[in-house]
């Protein structure tokens, strides 16, 4: 397995889905090498990284738009439609950014298996945009490609957020469609499988005419030099993403086994991402939160994103998993002793 990367502050950081093996070495080298040129504007660097990103995704340079993270991608693409639709429970950035932009957001509810309850949502039309995370966040599962295609036949635009795509067992939508298609907007992130969560950078892939419509909405020199150098280094070293994705898939299986083996969880879901969703047994939920906090193991409570009672736990280093396992063992013993008393 690839060497792990320890947490900087001593806690086991299993809450924000960051790289457990650190950043790409070549990205770090490019940033360090460029440090004495930070008094200069990044002349030509945006074009260089755009070309590298286009080549990485197998599309033309005029089909790629770099932007400062998914929030900016949502803000810009909301300009294409009158209303937004999205899954609930789902990524909270979609309704939040719709509200910030004065656009109505219409929820598409999920069923008990976290799949859409309806085919085409009522009222969806050609003036609307649908936001979907594939794989899902926070659910960690995949939506049916056929369902996504049905939406594309009705909506003006469908925004497919593939932030976690590299960890999935299924190919992304561009591989399935053969490239950008009318009404299809695909977002790819540099935060997760690229190991660059510390920079705010992603890219939107779409038809050239749509990119041309969105490009004037960007700020002047919209991406800073540090982020661009880091992305350039990553894209010059694509094998890093392969290594990280392999590490996560192995670690994900180990994490699921650790959680299930503790006996403290009513359900542990299979995942297509770099995190696992787990629902503690109601009898230990409060105690588990306290034990994890005492032991410096950070996980994400999903109550705020519509999954009350669920925890999102990132794949971490072996040391992180050992620390989590120690906490779970400590609670399991305490719980067993109280039950026997």
Secondary structure, DSSP 4 states (H G I P E B T S, - for coil): -PPP---SSSSEE-SS---TT-S-HHHHHHHHHTGGGTTS--TTHHHHHHHHHHHHHTS-GGGEEEESHHHHHHHHHGGG-SEEEEEESS-HHHHHHHHHTT-EEEEEEB-TTSSBSSSSPTT--TTEEEEEESS-TTT-----HHHHHHHHHHSSEEEEE-TTGGG-SS--HHHHHTS--TTEEEEEESSSTTS-TTS--EEEE--HHHHHHHHTTSPTT-S-HHHHHHHHHHHT-THHHHHHHHHHHHHHHHHHHHHHHTT-EEEE---SSSEEEEEE-TTTHHHHHHHHHHTTEE-EEGGGGT-TTEEEEE---HHHHHHHHHHHHHHHHHHHHHHH-
